[in-house]
């Protein structure tokens, strides 16, 4: 019972995190992405970047970081979702599909939510990236689950 509660809390926490990131205005979202890019770049070069270098790195990596964040958070959601559903029913392809479907429907709702946030817009491309992320999260957990079951 405790495991189910913890898994529910993890799934809901992940969904709340997604909602909170989506609730950021365009300026807030841009600032967060830019901060991540500059921080990683400075970590690799070993010194603070000049303003010109910062702008160059941001321009070069903004799409990768933003789309990578979509993929990663939905990868986590898919992984957590299938982990939760397995607590209620034995592993089966229908369960895998259900975890993927729930994650994808949440991605759609997330993009609809962004339509109401100042400066943000919904993107079907982002739903696609989110769905691919959740698919790989579900897939990785199913591999882990089967491997664990073989060794038991």
C-alpha positions, 0 to 999 in steps of 0.5 A, a space after each residue: 500500500 505504501 508503495 502505491 501511495 509513493 508512486 501516486 505522489 511521484 506521478 502527481 509531483 511530476 504532473 505538477 512540475 510540468 504544470 508549473 513550468 507551463 504556467 511561466 510567462 514567455 519571459 520567465 520561461 526564456 530566462 530559465 532556458 537561457 540560465 541553463 544554457 549559460 550555466 552549462 556552457 560556463 561549466 564546460 569552458 571553466 570561466 564566466 562567458 562574456 555577454 557576446 559569448 552568452 548570446 552566441 551560446 543561447 542562440 546556438 542551444 536554445 532549441 536543443 535545451 527547450 525541446 530536450 526539456 520537453 522530452 526529458 520531463 515526459 520521459 520521467 512521466 511515462 516511466 513513473 506512469 507505467 510504474 504506477 499502473 503496474 501496481 494495479 495490473 500485470 504487465 501487458 501491452 495494453 497497460 503500456 499503451 495506457 501509460 503512454 496514452 495518459 502521458 500523451 493526453 497530459 501533454 495535450 492538456 499542457 499545450 492547451 494550458 499554455 494557450 492561456 499563459 501570457 506570451 506562450 502558445 500551444 504547439 503540436 510539435 511539443 506534443 509530439 516531442 512529449 509523446 516520444 519522451 513518454 514512449 521511451 520512458 514507458 519502454 525503458 521501464 518495461 525493459 527494466 521490469 522484465 529484466 528484474 522479473 527474469 532475475 527473480 
